[in-house]
Structures are given as structure tokens and as C-alpha cells.
């Protein structure tokens, strides 16, 4: 194999490797984004579960509750609150 053909082969391999690395990085970025979204959704579910349990406890004890929901950062953070009435 002559030197120029070998250099061309190595350049091609380098381009393929660089392309594969970029693809992997893109998938890593997407996975990190999805992981963050899952954590956010899990937090919302936990908060909703807490409020549902509070409402159920209030219904069992016939305690009227004022339940509210606040969203910040375009729904990224969900804050649930409750107060007893009366």
C-alpha cells in the first residue's frame, strides 16, 4: 500500500470516528434532557400524591380543605399547597 493511499484511509477513518463521537454526544445530550424531564415529572407525581392523600384524609375527617396549585417557570416546577378551612 502506498503512503498516499494509507493517509487517505486514515483520514477517512478519522472522519468516521469523529462523526460517531458527535452522534454519541447528541444521544448523551438527549438522554440527559429526558432524565431531567423524568425527574420533574416524578416530583409532580409525588406532590400530587401528597395532595390527594391530604384531601382523602380531610374527607375522612370531614375537614374542608382549600387546595391550590401553582406553576412556576412555565410549568417546570409544580407547587401544591393546602389549608384547612374554618
N, C-alpha and C positions, 0 to 999 in steps of 0.2 A: 504494500500500500504506500503510495507516495505521500509526502508530507502535506501537501495542499489538501488532498482528499481527507486525510486524517484530521486536519484542522477544521475543515468544513463539517466533518462528522461530529467533532467535539462541540462546535458552535451550535449545531442542531440539537445535540443532547442538552446543552446548557439552556437553550431556549425552551425546550420541553420541560426541563426541571423547574425553571423559573415560572413557567405557566402553571405547572402543577402546584407549586408553592402558593401562588396567588389564588388559585382555586381553593386550596385548603384554608387559606386565611379568610376568604369570603365565607366559607362554610362555618368557620370558627366564629366569625362576627355574627352571623345569623343565629347560630346556636346560643351565643351569649345574649342576644336580644330576646330570643324565645325564652331563655331561662329567667331573665328579668321579668318578662311578662307573666310567666307562670308564678313567680314569687308574688307579684302584685295581685294576681287572681286568687291565690291561696290566702293572702291576707284579707281580701274582701270576703271570701267564704267564711273565714274564721270570725270576722266581725259580724257578718250576717247571722251566723250560728249563735253567737252570743246574744244578739238582739232577739232572735226567735226564742231562745231559752228564757230570756227575761220576760218576754211577752207571755209565754206559756206559764211561767211562774206567777206573773201578775194575774192571769186569767184564773189560775187555780185558787188564788187567794182573793179573787175579786178586787184587785187593786187596779184602778185605772192608771194607765201609763201614757205618757206623751213620748212618742218615738219619732226621731228625726234622722235624716240622712244628709250629710254634707259632702260635697265632692270638691276637691281641690286639684289644680293642675290638669284641668280638662278630664277629670275622672280617674286620674292616675292614683290618687290617694283617696280612699273612702273612709270617712269618719262617721261612726254611728254613736248616737247618744240617746239617753232616755232619762225621763224624770217622772217621779210619781206625782199624780195629780191629787189635789185635795189635802 
